Amino acid sequence: MIYFDQADATQVLKVMHDSLDLIIKTKSDDGLHNLVQMRMILEPGIAAAAAELATEENIEAIQEAIAVPDNEIRDRDGVVDADLKFHLALARATQNSFVTVLLNSIMELLAEYNGYQVPANGGILTELAD
C-alpha cells in the first residue's frame, strides 16, 4: 500500500488540476464540453453516495453551504462561490477523497474558465496543505 503525507497529496492535486487545465486549453472546443459532461456524469453518483454515507458533520456542512444569505449571492462571484462550497461539501460527504479531489478540480476549472477567481484559501489544495 502506498501512503501519502499532506505535502504529497497537495502535489498530486496540483498535478491533476494542472493536467485538466492543460487539456481544456489545448483542446478548447472539446475540452470544456468534456469537462462539463464529466461533471454531469459524476454528480448523480456523488449525490447518491453522499445521501447514503454522510455523517452529521457532513450534513451540517451541506446545510451551511445551502443557507447562504441572499446578500452574498447577489453577484456572479457570490453565486459561483456558493456553488463551489455546496458541491465540495457534497463530495466530502461521499467519504471518498478521490471524488472530493476530482470534483473540486472540475468545479475550480469551470469557475476559472468562466472568469471567476477561485480564492487562494477556498480550495481543497489549501486545506490539504494546512
C-alpha positions in Angstrom: 0.0 0.0 0.0 1.2 3.5 -0.8 0.8 6.3 1.8 0.9 10.0 1.1 1.5 12.8 3.5 -0.2 16.1 3.2 2.6 17.6 1.1 2.4 14.7 -1.4 -1.4 14.9 -1.6 -1.2 18.6 -2.3 1.3 17.9 -5.1 -0.9 15.2 -6.6 -3.9 17.5 -6.5 -1.9 20.3 -8.2 -0.8 18.0 -11.0 -4.3 16.7 -11.6 -5.7 20.3 -11.6 -2.9 21.4 -14.0 -3.4 18.4 -16.3 -7.2 19.1 -16.6 -6.4 22.7 -17.2 -4.0 21.9 -20.0 -6.5 19.6 -21.7 -9.1 22.4 -21.7 -6.6 24.9 -23.1 -5.1 22.7 -25.8 -8.4 21.3 -26.9 -10.6 24.3 -26.1 -13.6 23.2 -28.3 -13.8 19.7 -26.8 -12.0 20.2 -23.5 -14.6 22.4 -21.9 -17.5 20.4 -23.2 -15.9 17.2 -21.9 -15.3 18.7 -18.5 -18.9 19.8 -18.2 -20.1 16.4 -19.4 -17.8 14.7 -16.9 -19.3 16.8 -14.1 -22.9 15.9 -15.3 -22.0 12.2 -15.3 -20.4 12.3 -11.8 -22.8 14.4 -9.9 -25.8 12.0 -9.6 -23.5 9.3 -8.2 -21.9 11.7 -5.8 -25.3 12.8 -4.6 -26.4 9.2 -4.1 -23.2 8.3 -2.2 -23.5 11.4 -0.1 -27.1 10.6 0.8 -26.0 7.2 2.0 -22.7 7.9 3.7 -22.9 11.5 5.1 -22.0 12.0 8.7 -23.8 14.5 10.9 -20.8 16.8 10.3 -21.2 16.4 6.5 -24.9 17.2 6.8 -24.2 20.3 8.7 -21.6 21.4 6.2 -24.1 20.9 3.3 -26.8 22.8 5.2 -24.4 25.7 5.8 -23.5 25.7 2.1 -27.1 25.9 1.2 -28.0 28.5 3.8 -26.0 31.3 2.1 -27.5 34.7 2.9 -29.1 36.5 -0.1 -26.8 39.4 0.1 -23.8 37.0 -0.5 -25.2 35.7 -3.8 -26.4 38.9 -5.4 -23.5 38.9 -7.9 -21.9 36.2 -10.1 -18.9 35.7 -7.8 -21.2 35.1 -4.9 -23.2 32.5 -6.8 -20.1 30.7 -8.0 -18.6 30.7 -4.5 -21.8 29.3 -3.0 -21.9 26.6 -5.8 -18.3 25.6 -5.2 -18.9 25.3 -1.4 -22.0 23.2 -1.9 -20.5 20.8 -4.3 -17.4 20.4 -2.3 -19.4 19.7 0.8 -21.4 17.1 -1.1 -18.3 15.5 -2.4 -16.8 15.3 1.1 -20.0 13.5 2.3 -19.1 10.6 0.0 -16.2 9.8 2.3 -14.1 9.2 -0.8 -11.1 11.5 -1.1 -10.7 10.8 -4.8 -14.2 12.0 -5.5 -13.5 15.2 -3.5 -10.3 15.9 -5.3 -11.7 15.2 -8.8 -14.9 17.2 -8.3 -13.0 20.1 -6.7 -10.7 20.3 -9.7 -13.5 20.2 -12.2 -15.5 22.9 -10.3 -12.5 25.2 -9.9 -11.5 24.8 -13.6 -15.1 25.6 -14.7 -15.2 28.6 -12.4 -11.8 29.9 -13.7 -12.8 29.3 -17.3 -15.9 31.4 -16.7 -13.8 34.3 -15.3 -14.2 33.6 -11.6 -11.0 33.9 -9.5 -11.1 30.9 -7.0 -9.9 32.3 -3.7 -6.5 31.0 -2.6 -8.0 29.9 0.7 -11.1 28.4 -0.8 -9.9 25.2 -2.5 -9.0 21.8 -1.3 -5.4 22.4 -2.2 -5.1 25.0 0.5 -6.9 22.8 3.0 -4.6 19.8 2.4 -1.5 22.0 2.7 -2.6 23.2 6.2 
